[in-house]
Amino acid sequence: MPITTGFPRCLRSVFLYTRLEIRLKTQFARESVHSVLVGEVNLALVTAPPQDAQITALPFAPAPLYAVLPEDHPVAHKESLLLQDLAKDEWILFPKRFDPVVFDAVMDAAQSGSIVPKYAHDVIAPQQAVELVSERLGVAILTQPSTTDFHADGVVVKPLSDASLCFNTCVILRADNTSRLIEEYARVFLRRYSSQRLPPKRVELSSSSQVLGWNPPIPPSRP
């Protein structure tokens, strides 16, 4: 199930706050959490944020992992896959330093399933993973597909149905936040996302989280 559907639409629709300026950044999960903690941004949208007493995480969308594999792979015809289906393949993953929660979950699931991972390649962008898959150098295990304009000849994308590999995408903010504006913005975003989710059209791979920041409200100019 795509989990980024409607994010931009929701962001636009929350402009009920006059004179509020939205700034978007794309980062990996760990970077996004750091940006919130040090005050670079006010909110972040993060899949599988780490447990941290310094942040408040508000889940709003399920986020299973997805496998990218050649279209003639023996399990490519299945609607969804298990990690066990990929046990004989070489794996293409984002490195642990970018998304430690997801990386560790994949390795733990492999251990639980008595899979000896053939962890072959690190990538830092979905396009790199797709290129490696199309060159038959392995199968990629990635997070967060969205629904716009993903195309790759000879490659298919399938969700992983292992329960331990389904995460949540969350709005995160500092646990010691005292701004009513930030809290209200988060609430409105969650309401708008829930009401505006649309069925998927096409699939695009995105590994990163989105980060939201804004400048304070601009006071009206004096005559």
C-alpha positions as CSV (number, residue, x, y, z in Angstrom):
1,M,0.0,0.0,0.0
2,P,1.6,3.3,-1.0
3,I,2.0,5.6,2.0
4,T,3.0,8.9,0.5
5,T,-0.2,9.4,-1.5
6,G,-1.6,12.8,-0.7
7,F,1.3,14.3,1.3
8,P,1.8,17.3,-1.1
9,R,-2.0,17.7,-1.4
10,C,-2.3,17.7,2.4
11,L,0.5,20.2,2.8
12,R,-1.2,22.6,0.4
13,S,-4.6,22.1,2.1
14,V,-3.2,23.1,5.5
15,F,-2.7,26.7,4.4
16,L,-5.5,27.8,6.6
17,Y,-2.8,29.5,8.6
18,T,-2.3,32.8,6.9
19,R,1.2,34.0,6.2
20,L,2.6,30.5,7.0
21,E,5.6,29.6,4.9
22,I,6.2,25.8,4.3
23,R,9.7,24.5,3.5
24,L,10.2,20.9,2.4
25,K,13.4,18.8,2.7
26,T,14.0,15.2,1.7
27,Q,16.3,13.3,4.0
28,F,16.9,9.8,5.4
29,A,15.1,8.9,8.6
30,R,18.1,9.4,10.9
31,E,18.8,12.8,9.4
32,S,15.2,13.9,9.7
33,V,15.1,13.0,13.4
34,H,18.3,14.9,14.0
35,S,16.9,17.9,12.1
36,V,13.8,17.9,14.5
37,L,15.9,17.5,17.6
38,V,18.3,20.3,16.8
39,G,15.5,22.7,15.8
40,E,16.3,22.9,12.1
41,V,12.7,21.9,11.3
42,N,9.6,21.8,13.4
43,L,8.0,18.5,12.0
44,A,9.1,15.5,10.0
45,L,7.4,12.7,8.2
46,V,9.4,9.6,9.0
47,T,8.9,5.9,8.3
48,A,10.0,3.7,11.3
49,P,11.5,6.5,13.4
50,P,13.8,5.2,16.2
51,Q,12.5,5.1,19.7
52,D,13.7,8.3,21.4
53,A,12.4,9.9,24.5
54,Q,13.2,13.3,23.0
55,I,10.6,12.9,20.2
56,T,6.9,12.4,19.9
57,A,5.9,10.1,17.0
58,L,2.3,10.1,15.8
59,P,1.7,7.2,13.4
60,F,-0.7,7.8,10.5
61,A,0.0,5.4,7.6
62,P,1.2,1.8,7.3
63,A,4.5,1.3,5.5
64,P,5.4,-2.2,4.4
65,L,8.7,-2.9,2.8
66,Y,8.8,-3.6,-0.9
67,A,10.9,-5.9,-3.1
68,V,12.2,-4.8,-6.5
69,L,13.0,-7.8,-8.7
70,P,13.3,-8.8,-12.3
71,E,10.0,-9.5,-14.0
72,D,11.0,-13.1,-14.8
73,H,12.0,-13.8,-11.2
74,P,10.4,-17.1,-10.0
75,V,8.1,-15.3,-7.6
76,A,7.4,-12.2,-9.7
77,H,3.8,-13.5,-10.4
78,K,2.8,-13.3,-6.7
79,E,0.7,-10.4,-5.4
80,S,2.9,-10.2,-2.3
81,L,6.1,-11.8,-1.1
82,L,7.7,-13.1,2.0
83,L,11.3,-12.5,2.8
84,Q,11.8,-16.3,2.5
85,D,11.0,-15.9,-1.2
86,L,14.2,-13.9,-1.6
87,A,16.4,-16.2,0.4
88,K,18.4,-17.4,-2.6
89,D,19.0,-13.9,-4.1
90,E,21.6,-11.3,-3.4
91,W,20.1,-8.3,-1.6
92,I,20.4,-4.7,-2.4
93,L,19.7,-2.5,0.7
94,F,20.1,1.0,2.0
95,P,23.0,1.0,4.5
96,K,22.3,0.7,8.2
97,R,23.6,4.2,8.8
98,F,20.8,5.7,6.8
99,D,17.9,3.7,8.2
100,P,19.0,1.5,11.2
101,V,15.5,0.5,12.3
102,V,14.6,-0.9,8.9
103,F,18.0,-2.5,8.3
104,D,18.0,-4.3,11.6
105,A,14.4,-5.5,11.1
106,V,15.4,-7.1,7.8
107,M,18.4,-8.8,9.3
108,D,16.4,-9.9,12.3
109,A,13.6,-11.3,10.1
110,A,16.3,-13.2,8.1
111,Q,17.7,-14.7,11.2
112,S,14.3,-15.7,12.5
113,G,13.6,-17.4,9.1
114,S,17.0,-19.2,9.1
115,I,18.0,-17.2,6.1
116,V,21.6,-16.5,5.5
117,P,21.5,-13.1,3.8
118,K,23.5,-12.6,0.6
119,Y,23.8,-8.9,1.4
120,A,25.7,-7.7,-1.7
121,H,25.2,-4.1,-2.4
122,D,24.6,-0.7,-0.6
123,V,22.7,2.0,-2.4
124,I,21.7,5.5,-1.4
125,A,19.0,6.2,-4.0
126,P,16.1,4.1,-5.3
127,Q,17.3,4.7,-8.9
128,Q,20.6,3.0,-8.1
129,A,18.7,0.0,-6.7
130,V,16.5,-0.3,-9.7
131,E,19.5,-0.1,-12.1
132,L,21.3,-2.9,-10.2
133,V,18.1,-5.1,-10.3
134,S,17.7,-4.4,-14.0
135,E,21.3,-5.5,-14.5
136,R,20.5,-8.7,-12.6
137,L,22.8,-8.0,-9.7
138,G,20.3,-8.9,-7.1
139,V,16.9,-7.9,-5.7
140,A,16.3,-4.7,-3.8
141,I,14.4,-4.3,-0.5
142,L,13.3,-0.8,0.0
143,T,10.8,1.4,1.9
144,Q,8.0,3.7,1.0
145,P,6.7,3.4,-2.6
146,S,4.5,6.3,-3.7
147,T,2.1,6.5,-6.6
148,T,3.6,8.6,-9.3
149,D,5.6,7.8,-12.4
150,F,7.9,4.9,-11.5
151,H,8.9,3.1,-14.7
152,A,11.6,0.5,-15.2
153,D,11.7,-2.0,-18.0
154,G,12.0,-5.6,-16.9
155,V,11.5,-4.8,-13.2
156,V,8.5,-5.3,-10.9
157,V,7.7,-4.1,-7.4
158,K,6.0,-6.3,-4.8
159,P,5.1,-5.7,-1.2
160,L,6.6,-7.9,1.5
161,S,3.9,-9.3,3.8
162,D,6.1,-10.4,6.7
163,A,4.4,-8.8,9.8
164,S,7.8,-7.8,11.2
165,L,8.6,-5.8,8.1
166,C,5.5,-3.6,8.2
167,F,6.2,-0.2,9.8
168,N,4.4,3.1,10.4
169,T,5.0,6.4,8.9
170,C,4.8,9.0,11.6
171,V,4.7,12.8,12.1
172,I,7.4,13.5,14.6
173,L,8.1,16.5,16.7
174,R,10.1,17.3,19.7
175,A,8.7,15.9,22.9
176,D,9.3,19.2,24.7
177,N,7.5,21.2,22.1
178,T,5.4,24.0,23.6
179,S,4.2,25.6,20.4
180,R,0.4,25.4,20.0
181,L,0.9,26.3,16.3
182,I,3.0,23.3,15.6
183,E,0.6,20.9,17.5
184,E,-2.4,22.3,15.6
185,Y,-0.6,22.0,12.3
186,A,0.2,18.4,13.0
187,R,-3.4,17.6,13.9
188,V,-4.7,19.3,10.8
189,F,-2.2,17.4,8.6
190,L,-3.3,14.1,10.1
191,R,-7.0,14.9,9.6
192,R,-6.5,16.0,6.0
193,Y,-4.3,13.0,5.1
194,S,-6.9,10.6,6.5
195,S,-9.7,12.2,4.6
196,Q,-7.8,12.7,1.3
197,R,-6.0,9.4,0.7
198,L,-6.5,8.2,-2.8
199,P,-6.1,4.7,-4.4
200,P,-2.7,4.1,-6.0
201,K,-2.2,4.7,-9.7
202,R,1.5,3.8,-10.4
203,V,4.5,3.1,-8.2
204,E,7.5,5.2,-7.6
205,L,10.3,4.3,-5.2
206,S,11.3,6.7,-2.5
207,S,13.7,5.9,0.3
208,S,13.7,9.1,2.1
209,S,11.4,10.8,4.5
210,Q,10.0,14.3,4.0
211,V,10.7,17.1,6.5
212,L,8.5,20.1,7.1
213,G,9.7,23.4,8.5
214,W,8.2,26.9,8.4
215,N,9.1,30.4,9.2
216,P,7.1,32.1,12.0
217,P,3.9,33.9,11.0
218,I,4.8,37.3,9.5
219,P,3.1,40.1,11.3
220,P,1.0,42.5,9.2
221,S,2.8,45.5,8.0
222,R,2.0,48.8,9.6
223,P,0.6,51.6,7.4
